Amino acid sequence: MEKLFEIFPGGQAGVFRLIGVGMTVLITLAVLKISDQALQRLERKRAGLPHKFLHSCLKGVILVIGLFAVLSQFELTRDFSTTILQSGSLIIAVATFAAQKTLGNVISGFSISASKPCDIGQKIRVVSGGTTLAEGLVRDMTMRHVVIEQYDGQACILPNSVIDSSVIVNTNYIENVGNFMEFEIAFGSDVEKAKAIILEECRREPLLIEVDRISVLVNRLTANGIVLKFTAKTKDLNDSFRACSNLRQHVVEAFDKNGIEIPYQTVTVLKDRA
């Protein structure tokens, strides 16, 4: 051991300093590993933007503390780091000047996590100034940005400050989703029979909710026929797509079986005999 002290620069103090740095790094990595595992279990039980944001912030705090602890092992940086740590106003001034956008994203991240305008797995559209910036599924959130998986498979990464200042169109924000549906029947068709057929198909569709409250009404008259309209409600947007697709198919088939005509434009071509 004494020979090691003689060989190593700085002697005994240098060896102990090196051991201290190694222990600090190991402890930091261990704390990161434990926090990752704990937060991953939490996210598996209840995935959400607040948990994703908390995970990202906690990793950042642990790394900063670990870095400060490593710097404190050296005399050259110990006094400087201690002065910086004790000078809260100096930290704020330097951080505000050098990392305005980064701090803005972190603060916006806290705002989004608290207000929760969207959550993991929800379908949203981000609109700013009348322009759609991104549309798709929310997949992740960090201290800096939100990841949105678009319908074409590409990932759109938007800074938290952009999300916080934009209009979020979230079809999953309200528990139940309603979708207007219209069926046009020809003049001369039995309107009451057509209404009854639509209501019967609605009762058969398992994805619809509040079926007893559905009212099929005459919405308007067109050049081709009579438009019947009603609201189909489901628990979420995914169910709405499937339920409306099923209703369109089944109602058209039922109309055909019961002699209810759906009007469509036809073109008559007359052959010139001259």
N, C-alpha and C positions, 0 to 999 in steps of 0.2 A: 504493500500500500504506500509506503514511504517513497519507493522508487517511482510509483505512479504520480505521486505529488511532485516529485522532482522533474519528471518528464513533461507533465501536462503544463501548458502555459497558465500562469497565475497560481501555480502550486495548489495547496489544499483548498483554498477558496474557489479556485477555478473548477476543481473536480466537483465540489459540493454544488457550485452554481450549475454545472452541466447536469448533475443528477436532479436538481430542482427543476430545470427546464424540461427534462425528460418526464418527470413525474407530473408536471403541470400539463404537458401535452397529452399524456396518457389519461389523466383525470378528465380533461376536456373532451377527449374522444369517447370516454366511457359515459360521461353525462349526455353527450349527443346521442349515443347509441341507445341509452335507456329512455331518453325523452322521445326519440323516434319511435321506438317500439310501443311506448305507452300511448302516444298520440295516434299511431296507426291503428291500435286496437280501438281507440275511441272513435276514429273515423270510420272503421268498419261497422261499428254499432250504430253510429249516427253521423253519416257523412254530411257535411254542410260547409258553406263558405266561412263561417266563424272559426270552425275547427281547422280548416286549411290555412287561414290567415294566422291563427294562433300558432300553428306548427311552424310556419315560416318565420314569424317574429321571434319565437323562442330559440330557434336555431341561430338567428342573427345575434341575439343577446348573449347566448352561450359562447359563440365565437369571439365576440367583442371582449367579454370577461376573460376568456382564455388568452387572448392576445395581450391584454393589459397585464395579466399575471406573468406571462413570459417576459414582457418588457421590463417588469419590475425586478427581474433577476439580475439585470445588468446596471451597473452604476451609471453608465452613460445615458441610459434612457429612463432610469428610475426617477430622478428628480424632475425630468421633463414631464413624464406621464403623471406623476403625483400632482404637479402644478396644474396640468390640464384638467385632471379629475376634480381638483378642488375649485377651479375657476369655472363655475357653472355658466356665468355670463359669457366667458370667452368661448366655451364650447358651443353655446347657442349661436353666437355671432359667426364663428367660423363655419359651423354646419349650415347655417342659414344662407351664407354667402356661397359656399362651395357646392352645396347639394340641395338647392331649392326645389328642383323637380323631384328628386328622390324623396325628400321629406314630404313634399306635397302628395306623392303617391302613397306613402305610409299613412299619413293622416286621412287621406281618402279611403284607404283600406279599412281603417277603424270605423269610419262613417258607414261604409258599405256593410261591414260585419254587424254593426249595431242596428241599422235600419232594414237590412236584408231585402232589397228590392228584387233579388233573385237568389237562387240556391243551386247546388250541384244537381245536374241532371235536368234542369228546367230549360224549356225552349224560350229564348228571348230574342228580341230585335233591339239593337242599340242605334238610336237615331239622334243625330246632332245637326241642327240647322236645316232640317228637312231631308238630310242625306242619311241613308242607312249605312252605318259603319261596319256592322257585323250582324249576322243572324244565324242562330244555331243553338247547340246544347252547351251549357256551362259545364266545364270539365274540371277546372282547377283555379285556385287563387293563391297568390304569393304576396309578399310585402310590396311588390312593385306592380303586378299586373294580374289580369283575369284572362284565363284561356277559354276561348269559345270554339267549339268544334262545329264548323259550318257543314251544310248539307252535302257539299261536294267532297267532304273528307279532309279539307285543309283546316289547319288550326289558326285562328285569328287571335293574336295576343294584344290586348288593349290595356294601356296603363290605367291604374285605379283612378287617377284624377279624371281621365276621359269618361270612364264609366260613371263616376260620381256626378259629373256635370252634364251628362246626356240624358235623353228620355229613354227609359227602359220599358219596352212593350213586352210584358210577361203574361202569356196566356195561361200560365199555371199559378198565377198569384192568387186568384180566387179559386175556391175549392171546386165549384161546379162550372162547366163550360157549356154555353148555349150556342147553337148554330142554326141560323135560319135556313129552312129548306122550302123549295118551291116546286110544284108540279103543275104543268099546264095541260088542260083538257080542252077538247074541241067544243065549240058551240053545239048545243043539242045533246050533249052527254048528260047523264044523270049526276048532278052535282052532289046530292046527298049520298048517293051510292059511292061516289069517288071519295068523299070524306070518310065514310065508314071503312072503306078499304084501307086508306092511309092509317087510320086509328088502329085497325086490326093488325097491320104490319108493325106498327110502333109497339104494340103490346107483345108481339112475338120477339122483338129485338132485345136480347138480354143486357146489352150494354147501356141502354137508355135508362134514365132515372126520372122520377116525377112524371111517369107516363099518364097518370090519372088527371094531371093538370094540363095536358096537351089539348089545344083547341085549333082545329083546322078551319081557317077563315078564307073567304074570297078576298084576295089582295088587290087585284086589278083586272081590267079587261084589256086585251090586246087585239091586234088585227087578226090573230089566228085563233084565239080562244079565251078561256077563263083560267086565271092563275090562282092556285090554292097555295096558301103559305102557313107554316107553323114553325115552332121552335123545338128542336131536338136537343135535350140536355144530357150530358154525360159527366162522369167524375173528373176526367182530365182530357187534354187535347188528343192524346193517342187514341183513347176510346171514341172520341168524336169522329175522327177520320174513319175508323172502322165501322162505326154505327151508321154514319151517313152513307157510306158506300153500300152497306148491306140494304139499307132502306131504299136507295135508288133502284137497286137491282130487283128487290122483291116487289116494290110497288109497281114498277113497269111490267113485271111478269103478271101480277094480279090484275092490272088494268087490261092487259091483253086477253086474259081468261074471261073477264067479266064484260067485255065489249065496251070498255071506256077508251075512247080514241085520244091519242096524244097527237096534236096537230103538228105538221111540218110543212115547209114550203116545197112546192112542186113546180116544175117547169114543163110546159107543154110546147113541143116543137112541131110546127106545121110544115109539111113538105110543100114547096112551091110546085104546083102542077103545070105552070106555064112553060 
